[in-house]
Amino acid sequence: MNTYSETERYQQSRTATLVGVVLNLLLAAVKIVVGLLGHSYSLVADGIHSLADLISDGVVLFAAKHASKEADAEHPYGHARFETIATVILGLFLLAVAIGLAYDAALRLSTPQTLTTPEIITLYIAALSVISKEWLFRYTQKVALRIRSKLLEANAWHHRSDAISSIVVLIGIAGSLLGFASLDAIAAILVALMIAKIGWDLGWQSLQELTDAGLEPETLDKIRQLITHVDGVQSLHMLRTRRMAANALADVHIQVGAKLSVSEGHRISDEVRLRLIAEVEELSDVVVHIDPEDDEIEPSSAHLPLRSDLLAELQPHFDAVPAAQQIKHIRLHYLHGQIHLEIVLSALESCNPPEIEAIKQAAQKVTSVGAVEIFQQLASN
């Protein structure tokens, strides 16, 4: 499993994008010049399309640079959402390109007299554009998958859309040379629909991310399995996830033994967090909340008093029981909407059963107190 820092992701994204910038600039210049000299309107339009790609490359570079910044006081979760926003913009840009191609094709179909027969060299340039843009798509997509960048993947598909538009131009020029002048316009409408589908998918996915949509069901199942296999975890609930560009965040409540020590519960939560980050590639951070019971089912303990207030309530009742003077420590367990007590008595003196029962009854006079267990402290050697 390859993992890259935000700086490394930015560097690789920047290199791939700059390769696209150079190639798009060259292709745009060649297609526009040859299209004008070779009387091919479609090749000129395709050249303008390549120039439009330069705009998207600029968006990619800007967003990738800002997304790679470390977290700060204003953005404690980092700047990855810059990448998400830019992906939405690219999706909208692809939709706009699709509408433009469809409109242009429809216009040419309605006015066939404006079509001219292109020179043979325009066919060769269109073929060169198809090959170049397909190579650029495969190269950019490979980098995008390696660094898990949705933004770079969006730009890769933009290169593919340009390759498809060049195929349309290739068919159109060939059709014109063979006497089928309307063939390229019909194909252009079909390709415009394909480009619109790509733009919609990319834009919609990123909009879902901006609204904190969760991870896929199969990933959630994997997360649940990993959590339940951690020693000490009895169950889990309230699992929530959300995406942030290439990464994802999660928070979950796990139930552990009701009377575990705080430190043991914390250790279990650490193990859950570390295991999830190690085994689920997308997860970059996990917040684990420890529960002694399922707080989606059991009554809330939020209304119960904290230790100092409870002890203040217990004290008058204990003052009335002489044996209560032997109490050394009281452990509190907030369970089932009540406070369960574990009372530890001094090892210096022993209490008889009636005295122990008197201490229990005194404690249970406080309405928030539930079960009471009393233990005798062992004498040290």
N, C-alpha and C positions, 0 to 999 in steps of 0.2 A: 504494500500500500504506500503510494507516494504522497507525502505531505509537503506543502510549501508554505513558507511564511508569506505575509501580505506583501512584503517587499519583493520577494522572488516572483510571486504571482504577477505583480505589476510589471516587473522587468520582462517576463515572458510575454505578457499581454501586449506590452509596448512594442517589442520586437516584431511580433506577428502583425500588429496593426500597421507599423511602418512599412513592412513588406507590401501590404495591401495598398498603402498610400502611393508608393513608388509605381507599382504596377498599374493601378487605376489611372494615375496621371499620364503614364505613357500610352495606355490603351485609349484614354479619352482623346488625347491629342491626335493619335493616328486615325482613329475612327472618324473624328470630326473633319480632319483635313481630307482624308481619302473619300469620305462620304460626300463632301462638297464637290471635290474634283470629279468623283465617279458618278454623280447624279443619283445618289441613294439617300433618300430622306430617312429611311429607317435606320441606316448606319449612323447618320448624324444624330438622330434621336437616341440611339444606343450610346453614342459618345457622351451625350448630355447625361444619360443615365449613369455612366461611369463617373462623371464629375460629381453627380449627386452622392455617389459612394464616398467621395472624399469628405463630404460633410459628415456622414455617419462615422467615418474613421476618426474625425476630429472629436466627435461626441464620445467615442470609445476611449480615446486617449485621455480626455478630460476626466471622464468618470473613473477610469481605472486608477488614475493618479490620486484622486481624492478618496477613493474607496480603500486605497492601501495605507492611509494614514492610521496611526495608532489611536486608541481610544483616548479621549480627553474629558475634561469636566463637563463640557456641553454635550458630548456624545459618548457616554460611558460604555455603550455597546459597540463602539467603533463607527466607521463611516461606510460600511458595506452597502447601506441602502442607496448610496450614490449610484452604485452599479445597477441596482434594481430599477431606479428611476430612469437611468439612461436606457435600459432594456425596454422599458415602456415606450420611451421616445422612439427608439429604433423600430419597435413594432408598429407604431403609428406612422412612421416614415415609410415602412414597407407597404402599408395600406394606401398611403398617398400615392406611392409609385404605381401600385396596381391600378388605382383609379385613373391615373394619368395615362397609363398604357392602354387601358380599356377604352377611354375616351378617344385617344388618338386613333386606335384601330377602328372604332365605330365611325369616326369622321372620315377616315380614308375609304371605308366601305361605302359611305354615302356619296362620296365624290370621286369615283374611279377615274375621271378625266384628269385629275391632278397627279396621278401616278406616272412616273417616268421609268424607262428601262435603264437599269444601272450598268456600269462597266463591270467586266469580269473580275477586276482586281478587288472590288468591294466584297465579292464572294470569298476570296482568300483571307481578307482582313476579318470578316465575320467568323470564319473557321478558326483563325488564330485567336480571336477573342474568346470563343467557346473553350478552347483548350486551355488558355491562360487562366480564365476565371474558374474553371473546374479544378485546376491544380491549386489555385489560391483557396478555394473552398475547402478542399481536403487538408491542406496544410493548416489553415486556421482552425478547422474543426478538431484536428488532432491536438493542437495546443490547448484549445478550450476544454476538451475532455480531460487532458492531463492535469490541468490546474483547476478544473471544476468551475469554470467561469461561464455563467449564463449569458453575460454580456458579450463575451468573445464568441460564444456559440451563435448568438443572434447575428453578429457581424459576419460569421462564416456563412450562415444561410442567406444573408444579404448578397454575398459573393455568388452563391448558387443561383439566386434570383437573377443576377446580372448575366450569369452563364446561360440561363434559360432564355432570357430576353435576347441574347446573342444567337441562340438557336432559332428563335422566331425570325430574327433578321436574316439568318442563313437561309431558312426556308423561304422567306419572303423574296429575297434576292434571286434564289434559284427558281422560285415559281415565276417571278417576273421574266427571267431569262428564257423560261420555257413557255411563256404565254399565259400563265395563271396569276394574274396581277393581284387578285384578292386573297390569295392563299395566306400570305403573311399576316393580313389583318385579322382573319378568322383565328389563326393560331395565336395571335397576340392576345385576343380576348380570353382564350382558354388559359394561357400562361398568366394573365393578370389575375384570374381567379385563384390559381395556385399560389401566386405571390401573396394575395390577400389572405389566404388560409394560413400561410406561414406567419404573416404579420399579426393576425388575430391570435394565433396560438401563443406566440412569444409575448405579446402585449397582455393577454388575459392571464397567463401564468404569473407574470411579474405583478400585475394588479392584485392577484390573489396573495402574493407574498407581501405586498404593502398592507393588505388587510389582515396579516398574520394568519393566513391559512396554515393548517397543520401538515405534517408529513403524511406520506402515503400509508394506507392500511397495513401493507406488508412490512414496512419499516416499523410501524407502531407495534406490530406483533413481535418483531424481533426484539424491540426494546423491552417489552413485557417479559419475554422469555429470559432475557439476560438478567433482569431485576429479580425475578422469582427464583433464579438459581443461585443468588448470593446467599451464603450462610447467614441465618439470622433474620431474613426477610420473610414475614408470614404472608403478606399480601401487598397489593398496591392499589391506589386509586388516584383520581384527579390527575391523570397523566396529560400534560399539555405540551405541544410543540409548536414552533414557528420557524420559518425560514428567514435568513438574512444573507442574501446573495448566495455565495457558494456554501455557506455554513448554515447550521440550524441550532436552535436553542431549545431546551426542554426543562420542564419542572414537574416534579412528581411527589406524591405523598406515599411513603411506605410505612407499613405497620410492622412493628417489632414487639418483642415481649414487653408486656405492660410494666414489669418491674425491673427491667434492665437498668444498669447505671447509665448516667448521661454520657460518660466517656465511651461505653460500649456501643450505645446507639449512634453516637457520632462516628465511631469507627466503621460501623456498618454503612452509614450514609456515604462516607468517603469511598468505600469499596464499590458501592453502586455507581457513584459518579465516575470514578476512574475506569471501571469496566465498560461503561457505556461509551465514554469518549474513545477508548481504545478499540472497541468492536464495531461502533457505528460511525462510518467514515464522515458523514455529514455533521455530526454533533461536535460543536466546539466548546459548549459549556452546558452543565446540567445543575439545577438547583434541586436538592433533595430535602424534603420536609419529613421529619420523623414523627410518627404517630404511635401512641400506645394502644390505640383502638381505631376502628374505621369511623372517622368523624363525619362521614356522609350518612351514616346510619345511627350511630349512638348520639344521645343527647349532648348538647354543647356544654363545655365546662367554663365558658367565658364569663359566666355570671358568678362563679365561685370565688371566694376570697383568696388572696395570696397569703403566704406563710405568716407574715407579721400580723395581719388582721385576724387570721384564724387562731393564732396562739393567744392573741388578746381575748378572743371569745372563749377559748378553752380554759384560760387561767383561773377565773372564778370557780369553775366547776372542779378543777383539780385541787384548788385550795381547800375544798371541803372534804378531800380524801387524803388522809395522812400518807398512805402508801404512794401517792403520786409524787411525793418528794424524791423518790428514787428514779424518776424519769431522767435519762441522760440525753436521749435524742429521739426526735420524731421524724419519720420519713413520710412524705405526702405523695399520694398517687391520685391523680385526677382521672377518674374512670366512671363511665356510665352516668355522668351528670352529678357525681358526688365526689367527696374527698375520702379516700380510703387511707387509714393511718397504720403505720408500723411503728409501734412504741418500743424503744429499747430501754430496759431498766438497768440500774447499776449492778455490777457484779459483787459489790461489797455486802449487800444484804439480799436476801431472797424474800419474795412475796408468796404468801399462800394463795390458793385458788380463790377464796372469797375476796382477798385484796385485789387480785388481778381483775376479777369480775367488776369490782367497784370502780377501778380505773376505766374499764371499757364503758360502763354505764355513764360515767361522768363525761367521757369524750363524746358519746352519742347523744348527749343532751343538746349539742350544737346541731342545728337542722341540716347543715351542709355536709356533716360527717356521715359516711356510710359504714363499711366494714372496718373493724378495729382488730389488729393482731398485736399481741404483746410478746416480746422476746426478752430473755434474761441475758445480759452481757456475760460472756465467759471471763472468768478470772484469769489474769495473766500469771505466768509462772515466775 
